[in-house]
């Protein structure tokens, strides 16, 4: 290459489909080729987080608690809301453009040669950044499944499984058992494995693969302090993080500062998860619930936000359909709008009509990470214009 790309997304666009995580390519061969020969330093502790919903929130809470216990922490999550750098964090701060560009300059020739995907390259970038920063602990959120996911191409010490439901059926299978079988591989090679409460069909699969699997008890969430993250479902994520930390401590794998870690979990701010943004007399909540299990987990918390939403706007990408969530959402809103919206023009047009042209009240915008990121951008524009 003669001229270097001028942005991280421009670098990644060379892979062909920078539309993020829909170019899933199962298998570890490309990841192994990307990482071959690199002097990667393995951290003292590496934790995988897999499941269908709640992975990102659980990972962020784990990271905050580990930092509060004195660890340098590398956190890898996906997708991002506004910019790629959100995916790779060290001690709570986003990776800077210069570090990411240096990774890409090193990786891109090899990535193009082996046909690596966007997610595989992103995962390799995270591992390089964490190694060069000398972190003590890494937290890797799985992308799709676990068995053939890029994040399981490197060994780990512990695994957390959040609730497993039907999603990504085209890749993982059409039944809960098939999907659980894919995600159970997150536990492979791990000294510690913990699961949230699961449907019986899922639990049978997990326990068959891991008879010593620790399972979160329903009452463990009740003992937690009040959380900054809104939503009753966040208590489950917090309880998972807290139980994992205690398991690691019991096995001598972590010097846990209990009071500081618990406070850090409670204080964790999680963008895009019932995130409230006020605009004049409008109160707008943004949430990345984008499949039926996520909506089912979210609905019990919605009634506590307001008496009734003026509108709930659900915008999904073209390969998803949340019409099956309509019966759950319709009773909560004066208007329920479900449609497609994965580009700026489409999202802005719908929000202009359903929120911008309306008056005071409460509104909820849901959908993919791209949708919610664009909704945040739209709100910045509207608030900045003084409209």
ChimeraX attribute file (.defattr): number of C-alpha atoms within 10 A of each C-alpha:
attribute: neighborCount
match mode: 1-to-1
recipient: residues
	/A:1	6
	/A:2	4
	/A:3	5
	/A:4	10
	/A:5	15
	/A:6	9
	/A:7	13
	/A:8	16
	/A:9	14
	/A:10	12
	/A:11	17
	/A:12	23
	/A:13	15
	/A:14	14
	/A:15	17
	/A:16	12
	/A:17	13
	/A:18	17
	/A:19	13
	/A:20	18
	/A:21	16
	/A:22	15
	/A:23	16
	/A:24	18
	/A:25	19
	/A:26	17
	/A:27	14
	/A:28	18
	/A:29	13
	/A:30	22
	/A:31	24
	/A:32	15
	/A:33	15
	/A:34	25
	/A:35	19
	/A:36	10
	/A:37	8
	/A:38	9
	/A:39	10
	/A:40	15
	/A:41	14
	/A:42	18
	/A:43	18
	/A:44	15
	/A:45	18
	/A:46	20
	/A:47	25
	/A:48	26
	/A:49	29
	/A:50	31
	/A:51	28
	/A:52	23
	/A:53	22
	/A:54	23
	/A:55	23
	/A:56	24
	/A:57	24
	/A:58	27
	/A:59	27
	/A:60	25
	/A:61	27
	/A:62	29
	/A:63	30
	/A:64	26
	/A:65	29
	/A:66	28
	/A:67	22
	/A:68	21
	/A:69	19
	/A:70	14
	/A:71	21
	/A:72	20
	/A:73	27
	/A:74	30
	/A:75	29
	/A:76	30
	/A:77	23
	/A:78	21
	/A:79	19
	/A:80	17
	/A:81	22
	/A:82	15
	/A:83	12
	/A:84	19
	/A:85	18
	/A:86	19
	/A:87	19
	/A:88	26
	/A:89	23
	/A:90	22
	/A:91	18
	/A:92	16
	/A:93	12
	/A:94	16
	/A:95	20
	/A:96	12
	/A:97	13
	/A:98	11
	/A:99	13
	/A:100	22
	/A:101	20
	/A:102	12
	/A:103	19
	/A:104	20
	/A:105	14
	/A:106	13
	/A:107	17
	/A:108	18
	/A:109	12
	/A:110	17
	/A:111	22
	/A:112	15
	/A:113	11
	/A:114	14
	/A:115	13
	/A:116	22
	/A:117	26
	/A:118	23
	/A:119	25
	/A:120	27
	/A:121	25
	/A:122	25
	/A:123	27
	/A:124	22
	/A:125	24
	/A:126	25
	/A:127	25
	/A:128	21
	/A:129	22
	/A:130	27
	/A:131	18
	/A:132	13
	/A:133	15
	/A:134	18
	/A:135	21
	/A:136	19
	/A:137	23
	/A:138	30
	/A:139	24
	/A:140	28
	/A:141	29
	/A:142	26
	/A:143	25
	/A:144	25
	/A:145	27
	/A:146	28
	/A:147	22
	/A:148	21
	/A:149	24
	/A:150	29
	/A:151	29
	/A:152	23
	/A:153	20
	/A:154	13
	/A:155	15
	/A:156	25
	/A:157	20
	/A:158	24
	/A:159	28
	/A:160	28
	/A:161	28
	/A:162	25
	/A:163	23
	/A:164	26
	/A:165	22
	/A:166	18
	/A:167	23
	/A:168	17
	/A:169	13
	/A:170	7
	/A:171	14
	/A:172	21
	/A:173	16
	/A:174	13
	/A:175	15
	/A:176	20
	/A:177	22
	/A:178	17
	/A:179	25
	/A:180	28
	/A:181	22
	/A:182	22
	/A:183	28
	/A:184	29
	/A:185	21
	/A:186	29
	/A:187	29
	/A:188	19
	/A:189	13
	/A:190	16
	/A:191	13
	/A:192	21
	/A:193	25
	/A:194	23
	/A:195	27
	/A:196	21
	/A:197	18
	/A:198	18
	/A:199	13
	/A:200	11
	/A:201	13
	/A:202	22
	/A:203	20
	/A:204	16
	/A:205	19
	/A:206	24
	/A:207	15
	/A:208	12
	/A:209	15
	/A:210	16
	/A:211	9
	/A:212	12
	/A:213	17
	/A:214	17
	/A:215	18
	/A:216	18
	/A:217	14
	/A:218	11
	/A:219	10
	/A:220	15
	/A:221	20
	/A:222	11
	/A:223	9
	/A:224	17
	/A:225	14
	/A:226	13
	/A:227	18
	/A:228	13
	/A:229	21
	/A:230	19
	/A:231	19
	/A:232	17
	/A:233	18
	/A:234	24
	/A:235	22
	/A:236	25
	/A:237	25
	/A:238	28
	/A:239	25
	/A:240	27
	/A:241	26
	/A:242	22
	/A:243	20
	/A:244	23
	/A:245	22
	/A:246	16
	/A:247	17
	/A:248	19
	/A:249	15
	/A:250	12
	/A:251	10
	/A:252	10
	/A:253	17
	/A:254	18
	/A:255	15
	/A:256	21
	/A:257	16
	/A:258	16
	/A:259	11
	/A:260	16
	/A:261	24
	/A:262	25
	/A:263	17
	/A:264	21
	/A:265	29
	/A:266	20
	/A:267	17
	/A:268	19
	/A:269	18
	/A:270	17
	/A:271	16
	/A:272	23
	/A:273	22
	/A:274	23
	/A:275	19
	/A:276	17
	/A:277	14
	/A:278	12
	/A:279	17
	/A:280	12
	/A:281	10
	/A:282	17
	/A:283	17
	/A:284	23
	/A:285	23
	/A:286	23
	/A:287	24
	/A:288	24
	/A:289	26
	/A:290	23
	/A:291	23
	/A:292	19
	/A:293	17
	/A:294	19
	/A:295	22
	/A:296	15
	/A:297	17
	/A:298	20
	/A:299	17
	/A:300	13
	/A:301	15
	/A:302	19
	/A:303	12
	/A:304	11
	/A:305	15
	/A:306	13
	/A:307	11
	/A:308	17
	/A:309	23
	/A:310	22
	/A:311	22
	/A:312	25
	/A:313	24
	/A:314	28
	/A:315	26
	/A:316	26
	/A:317	17
	/A:318	10
	/A:319	8
	/A:320	16
	/A:321	17
	/A:322	18
	/A:323	13
	/A:324	11
	/A:325	19
	/A:326	15
	/A:327	9
	/A:328	13
	/A:329	19
	/A:330	15
	/A:331	12
	/A:332	19
	/A:333	18
	/A:334	12
	/A:335	16
	/A:336	19
	/A:337	17
	/A:338	18
	/A:339	20
	/A:340	20
	/A:341	22
	/A:342	20
	/A:343	12
	/A:344	15
	/A:345	10
	/A:346	15
	/A:347	22
	/A:348	19
	/A:349	13
	/A:350	17
	/A:351	17
	/A:352	13
	/A:353	10
	/A:354	19
	/A:355	21
	/A:356	18
	/A:357	8
	/A:358	13
	/A:359	12
	/A:360	13
	/A:361	16
	/A:362	21
	/A:363	23
	/A:364	22
	/A:365	25
	/A:366	24
	/A:367	28
	/A:368	23
	/A:369	22
	/A:370	24
	/A:371	30
	/A:372	30
	/A:373	22
	/A:374	22
	/A:375	24
	/A:376	21
	/A:377	15
	/A:378	19
	/A:379	19
	/A:380	13
	/A:381	12
	/A:382	14
	/A:383	12
	/A:384	10
	/A:385	8
	/A:386	8
	/A:387	9
